[in-house]
C-alpha cells in the first residue's frame, strides 16, 4: 500500500481551513464577537501569516494556499471583533 503524504496534507489543510467558517458565520449573524479573544486571534493570525510565507518560500502551494485562506478567515474574525465591539 502506497502512502500519499500530499493527499494527507491536503485533507489536513482543508479541515483546518474549513473549521473557521462556522465561527465567522456565527459572529457575522449575531453581529457580536464578545466571546472571542483578541490576543489569541492576533497571535494565531501572525502564526498563519508565517506559515503562508513559509509555504510560498518553499513553493509548497497546498500549505501557502490553505494558510492564505485561513488567514483571511481568521482576520475577518478580528475585523468583526473590532466592528461589533459595542454589541453585547
N, C-alpha and C positions, 0 to 999 in steps of 0.2 A: 504494500500500500504506500502510495506517494503522499507525503505531507506537503501541502501548498501553503507556505508561510505568507505569501502575498494575499491569498484569499482570506486567511485568518486575520491579517492586518486590516483588510478592507471591511470585514464584518465587524471587527472591534471598533474601528473608526466610525462606521455607520451607527453602531449602537450608542457610542459616547456622544456623537453629534446629535442624533435624534432625541436623546434623553433631555435636551434643553428645550425642546419645542413645547411640551406641556407647561413648563414654568413660564415661558414667555407668553403663551396664550392666557394663562391664568392671571398674570399681572395685567395684561392688556385688557382682559374682560372686566376685571374688578376695579381697574384704574387705581390700584394700590399695590405697593411693594413693601408694606410695613414690616413684614417678617423677613425681608431679605437683608443679609449682612453686606453692607457696602465694602467693608475691608476685605472680606473673603472674596467677593466678586472682583475687586481691584487686583488682588494677588493672583486670582485664577486667570483673569484676562491677561495679565503680564506673562504668566507661565505659558498660556496658549499662544501668545504672540511669539515667545521664544521657540516653541515647538514649530510654529509656522515658519519662522526664519530658518530653523534647523532643517526642516523638510525641503525648503527652497534651496538651501545651501548644498545639500547632498543630492538634490534632484529626486527626492522621494515624493512624487506627486500625490500619492494617496495620503501621506502624512500632511503635506502642505495644504492640499485642497480641503480636507476634512477639518484641519485646525483653523483654516480661514473661515469656514462656515461656522464652526464652534465659536470663534472669536466674535463674529457678527452677532450670533445669538446671545452670547454672554454680555457683550457690550450693550445690546438692546435692553437687557435687564437693568444694567446700570443707568442707561438713559431714562428708562421708565421710572426707576427709583428716584431719580432727580426730578423728572417731570411731575410725578404724582406725590411728591414729598409732603404736600399739605393734605392729602387724602388719608383718612384713617385706614 
